[in-house]
Structure formats: C-alpha cells, structure tokens
Amino acid sequence: MADIIDDSQELQEAQIAAALAKRMKVPEKTGLCLACDEPVAEGVFCDADCREFYERAERIRAIKGKSN
C-alpha cells in the first residue's frame, strides 16, 4: 500500500517529466546565427541578444501552437 511519501514521489516524478517535455528543443548548428543569419564560428547564435530574441520567438510560437 502506498503511503504519503510514495504519493509525493510519484507526483514529483510526473512534474519533472512534464517540465522536461516542455523544454525547448536544441537548435541544429548551421554555421549561421538562427536569429539574424550572420556567420558564427561556434554555437548557433552570434550574441546573447540574438539568443534571447530566438528563445522569445520560440515561446510565442509554442503558445500559438505552431512548430518549426
């Protein structure tokens, strides 16, 4: 028989699984900034502003129910 600790652990695992499912997908490296198309040597963004712009746009797309 499950006790309160088991119930709590199951709830916590379900919350973690839900949070992981909502995480943004890691963008694919193309050699160009995903926000402004400038060439980048490493990563997928040329600077923090472009990263923030891209992440904000992805959140908006997710809210509207549109995917890439």
Chimera marker file (.cmm) of the C-alpha trace (Angstrom):
<marker_set name="trace">
<marker id="1" x="0.000" y="0.000" z="0.000" r="1" g="1" b="0" radius="0.5"/>
<marker id="2" x="1.357" y="3.411" z="-0.986" r="1" g="1" b="0" radius="0.5"/>
<marker id="3" x="1.919" y="5.929" z="1.734" r="1" g="1" b="0" radius="0.5"/>
<marker id="4" x="2.131" y="9.713" z="1.553" r="1" g="1" b="0" radius="0.5"/>
<marker id="5" x="5.859" y="9.607" z="0.708" r="1" g="1" b="0" radius="0.5"/>
<marker id="6" x="5.271" y="7.298" z="-2.261" r="1" g="1" b="0" radius="0.5"/>
<marker id="7" x="2.448" y="9.529" z="-3.490" r="1" g="1" b="0" radius="0.5"/>
<marker id="8" x="4.667" y="12.585" z="-3.169" r="1" g="1" b="0" radius="0.5"/>
<marker id="9" x="7.486" y="10.914" z="-5.087" r="1" g="1" b="0" radius="0.5"/>
<marker id="10" x="5.134" y="9.912" z="-7.915" r="1" g="1" b="0" radius="0.5"/>
<marker id="11" x="3.811" y="13.465" z="-8.144" r="1" g="1" b="0" radius="0.5"/>
<marker id="12" x="7.334" y="14.882" z="-8.226" r="1" g="1" b="0" radius="0.5"/>
<marker id="13" x="8.378" y="12.469" z="-10.989" r="1" g="1" b="0" radius="0.5"/>
<marker id="14" x="5.307" y="13.416" z="-13.034" r="1" g="1" b="0" radius="0.5"/>
<marker id="15" x="6.086" y="17.127" z="-12.624" r="1" g="1" b="0" radius="0.5"/>
<marker id="16" x="9.703" y="16.602" z="-13.696" r="1" g="1" b="0" radius="0.5"/>
<marker id="17" x="8.603" y="14.589" z="-16.732" r="1" g="1" b="0" radius="0.5"/>
<marker id="18" x="6.142" y="17.336" z="-17.717" r="1" g="1" b="0" radius="0.5"/>
<marker id="19" x="8.800" y="20.033" z="-17.336" r="1" g="1" b="0" radius="0.5"/>
<marker id="20" x="11.268" y="18.075" z="-19.461" r="1" g="1" b="0" radius="0.5"/>
<marker id="21" x="8.647" y="17.580" z="-22.159" r="1" g="1" b="0" radius="0.5"/>
<marker id="22" x="8.065" y="21.353" z="-22.307" r="1" g="1" b="0" radius="0.5"/>
<marker id="23" x="11.757" y="22.166" z="-22.681" r="1" g="1" b="0" radius="0.5"/>
<marker id="24" x="12.770" y="23.833" z="-25.890" r="1" g="1" b="0" radius="0.5"/>
<marker id="25" x="14.483" y="21.642" z="-28.440" r="1" g="1" b="0" radius="0.5"/>
<marker id="26" x="18.177" y="22.288" z="-29.014" r="1" g="1" b="0" radius="0.5"/>
<marker id="27" x="18.581" y="24.093" z="-32.341" r="1" g="1" b="0" radius="0.5"/>
<marker id="28" x="20.734" y="22.497" z="-35.031" r="1" g="1" b="0" radius="0.5"/>
<marker id="29" x="24.116" y="24.083" z="-35.786" r="1" g="1" b="0" radius="0.5"/>
<marker id="30" x="24.174" y="25.545" z="-39.300" r="1" g="1" b="0" radius="0.5"/>
<marker id="31" x="27.144" y="27.933" z="-39.155" r="1" g="1" b="0" radius="0.5"/>
<marker id="32" x="24.745" y="30.886" z="-39.203" r="1" g="1" b="0" radius="0.5"/>
<marker id="33" x="23.039" y="32.689" z="-36.349" r="1" g="1" b="0" radius="0.5"/>
<marker id="34" x="19.486" y="31.386" z="-36.080" r="1" g="1" b="0" radius="0.5"/>
<marker id="35" x="18.155" y="34.878" z="-35.355" r="1" g="1" b="0" radius="0.5"/>
<marker id="36" x="19.987" y="37.149" z="-37.815" r="1" g="1" b="0" radius="0.5"/>
<marker id="37" x="21.759" y="34.763" z="-40.268" r="1" g="1" b="0" radius="0.5"/>
<marker id="38" x="25.202" y="36.197" z="-39.540" r="1" g="1" b="0" radius="0.5"/>
<marker id="39" x="28.073" y="33.660" z="-39.754" r="1" g="1" b="0" radius="0.5"/>
<marker id="40" x="29.090" y="32.183" z="-36.378" r="1" g="1" b="0" radius="0.5"/>
<marker id="41" x="32.228" y="30.188" z="-35.577" r="1" g="1" b="0" radius="0.5"/>
<marker id="42" x="30.770" y="28.362" z="-32.567" r="1" g="1" b="0" radius="0.5"/>
<marker id="43" x="27.275" y="27.668" z="-31.355" r="1" g="1" b="0" radius="0.5"/>
<marker id="44" x="24.078" y="28.771" z="-33.048" r="1" g="1" b="0" radius="0.5"/>
<marker id="45" x="23.823" y="32.456" z="-32.043" r="1" g="1" b="0" radius="0.5"/>
<marker id="46" x="26.182" y="35.374" z="-32.603" r="1" g="1" b="0" radius="0.5"/>
<marker id="47" x="25.400" y="37.007" z="-29.238" r="1" g="1" b="0" radius="0.5"/>
<marker id="48" x="23.112" y="36.918" z="-26.208" r="1" g="1" b="0" radius="0.5"/>
<marker id="49" x="20.615" y="39.348" z="-27.773" r="1" g="1" b="0" radius="0.5"/>
<marker id="50" x="20.033" y="37.036" z="-30.736" r="1" g="1" b="0" radius="0.5"/>
<marker id="51" x="19.673" y="34.045" z="-28.409" r="1" g="1" b="0" radius="0.5"/>
<marker id="52" x="17.094" y="35.870" z="-26.303" r="1" g="1" b="0" radius="0.5"/>
<marker id="53" x="15.206" y="37.005" z="-29.427" r="1" g="1" b="0" radius="0.5"/>
<marker id="54" x="15.115" y="33.433" z="-30.786" r="1" g="1" b="0" radius="0.5"/>
<marker id="55" x="14.004" y="31.937" z="-27.455" r="1" g="1" b="0" radius="0.5"/>
<marker id="56" x="11.256" y="34.553" z="-27.090" r="1" g="1" b="0" radius="0.5"/>
<marker id="57" x="10.029" y="33.870" z="-30.633" r="1" g="1" b="0" radius="0.5"/>
<marker id="58" x="10.008" y="30.099" z="-29.944" r="1" g="1" b="0" radius="0.5"/>
<marker id="59" x="7.952" y="30.604" z="-26.781" r="1" g="1" b="0" radius="0.5"/>
<marker id="60" x="5.449" y="32.694" z="-28.744" r="1" g="1" b="0" radius="0.5"/>
<marker id="61" x="5.230" y="30.001" z="-31.433" r="1" g="1" b="0" radius="0.5"/>
<marker id="62" x="4.662" y="27.351" z="-28.737" r="1" g="1" b="0" radius="0.5"/>
<marker id="63" x="1.893" y="29.405" z="-27.145" r="1" g="1" b="0" radius="0.5"/>
<marker id="64" x="0.209" y="29.873" z="-30.508" r="1" g="1" b="0" radius="0.5"/>
<marker id="65" x="0.554" y="26.141" z="-31.190" r="1" g="1" b="0" radius="0.5"/>
<marker id="66" x="2.851" y="26.418" z="-34.175" r="1" g="1" b="0" radius="0.5"/>
<marker id="67" x="6.000" y="24.343" z="-34.587" r="1" g="1" b="0" radius="0.5"/>
<marker id="68" x="9.058" y="24.784" z="-36.805" r="1" g="1" b="0" radius="0.5"/>
<link id1="1" id2="2" r="1" g="1" b="0" radius="0.2"/>
<link id1="2" id2="3" r="1" g="1" b="0" radius="0.2"/>
<link id1="3" id2="4" r="1" g="1" b="0" radius="0.2"/>
<link id1="4" id2="5" r="1" g="1" b="0" radius="0.2"/>
<link id1="5" id2="6" r="1" g="1" b="0" radius="0.2"/>
<link id1="6" id2="7" r="1" g="1" b="0" radius="0.2"/>
<link id1="7" id2="8" r="1" g="1" b="0" radius="0.2"/>
<link id1="8" id2="9" r="1" g="1" b="0" radius="0.2"/>
<link id1="9" id2="10" r="1" g="1" b="0" radius="0.2"/>
<link id1="10" id2="11" r="1" g="1" b="0" radius="0.2"/>
<link id1="11" id2="12" r="1" g="1" b="0" radius="0.2"/>
<link id1="12" id2="13" r="1" g="1" b="0" radius="0.2"/>
<link id1="13" id2="14" r="1" g="1" b="0" radius="0.2"/>
<link id1="14" id2="15" r="1" g="1" b="0" radius="0.2"/>
<link id1="15" id2="16" r="1" g="1" b="0" radius="0.2"/>
<link id1="16" id2="17" r="1" g="1" b="0" radius="0.2"/>
<link id1="17" id2="18" r="1" g="1" b="0" radius="0.2"/>
<link id1="18" id2="19" r="1" g="1" b="0" radius="0.2"/>
<link id1="19" id2="20" r="1" g="1" b="0" radius="0.2"/>
<link id1="20" id2="21" r="1" g="1" b="0" radius="0.2"/>
<link id1="21" id2="22" r="1" g="1" b="0" radius="0.2"/>
<link id1="22" id2="23" r="1" g="1" b="0" radius="0.2"/>
<link id1="23" id2="24" r="1" g="1" b="0" radius="0.2"/>
<link id1="24" id2="25" r="1" g="1" b="0" radius="0.2"/>
<link id1="25" id2="26" r="1" g="1" b="0" radius="0.2"/>
<link id1="26" id2="27" r="1" g="1" b="0" radius="0.2"/>
<link id1="27" id2="28" r="1" g="1" b="0" radius="0.2"/>
<link id1="28" id2="29" r="1" g="1" b="0" radius="0.2"/>
<link id1="29" id2="30" r="1" g="1" b="0" radius="0.2"/>
<link id1="30" id2="31" r="1" g="1" b="0" radius="0.2"/>
<link id1="31" id2="32" r="1" g="1" b="0" radius="0.2"/>
<link id1="32" id2="33" r="1" g="1" b="0" radius="0.2"/>
<link id1="33" id2="34" r="1" g="1" b="0" radius="0.2"/>
<link id1="34" id2="35" r="1" g="1" b="0" radius="0.2"/>
<link id1="35" id2="36" r="1" g="1" b="0" radius="0.2"/>
<link id1="36" id2="37" r="1" g="1" b="0" radius="0.2"/>
<link id1="37" id2="38" r="1" g="1" b="0" radius="0.2"/>
<link id1="38" id2="39" r="1" g="1" b="0" radius="0.2"/>
<link id1="39" id2="40" r="1" g="1" b="0" radius="0.2"/>
<link id1="40" id2="41" r="1" g="1" b="0" radius="0.2"/>
<link id1="41" id2="42" r="1" g="1" b="0" radius="0.2"/>
<link id1="42" id2="43" r="1" g="1" b="0" radius="0.2"/>
<link id1="43" id2="44" r="1" g="1" b="0" radius="0.2"/>
<link id1="44" id2="45" r="1" g="1" b="0" radius="0.2"/>
<link id1="45" id2="46" r="1" g="1" b="0" radius="0.2"/>
<link id1="46" id2="47" r="1" g="1" b="0" radius="0.2"/>
<link id1="47" id2="48" r="1" g="1" b="0" radius="0.2"/>
<link id1="48" id2="49" r="1" g="1" b="0" radius="0.2"/>
<link id1="49" id2="50" r="1" g="1" b="0" radius="0.2"/>
<link id1="50" id2="51" r="1" g="1" b="0" radius="0.2"/>
<link id1="51" id2="52" r="1" g="1" b="0" radius="0.2"/>
<link id1="52" id2="53" r="1" g="1" b="0" radius="0.2"/>
<link id1="53" id2="54" r="1" g="1" b="0" radius="0.2"/>
<link id1="54" id2="55" r="1" g="1" b="0" radius="0.2"/>
<link id1="55" id2="56" r="1" g="1" b="0" radius="0.2"/>
<link id1="56" id2="57" r="1" g="1" b="0" radius="0.2"/>
<link id1="57" id2="58" r="1" g="1" b="0" radius="0.2"/>
<link id1="58" id2="59" r="1" g="1" b="0" radius="0.2"/>
<link id1="59" id2="60" r="1" g="1" b="0" radius="0.2"/>
<link id1="60" id2="61" r="1" g="1" b="0" radius="0.2"/>
<link id1="61" id2="62" r="1" g="1" b="0" radius="0.2"/>
<link id1="62" id2="63" r="1" g="1" b="0" radius="0.2"/>
<link id1="63" id2="64" r="1" g="1" b="0" radius="0.2"/>
<link id1="64" id2="65" r="1" g="1" b="0" radius="0.2"/>
<link id1="65" id2="66" r="1" g="1" b="0" radius="0.2"/>
<link id1="66" id2="67" r="1" g="1" b="0" radius="0.2"/>
<link id1="67" id2="68" r="1" g="1" b="0" radius="0.2"/>
</marker_set>
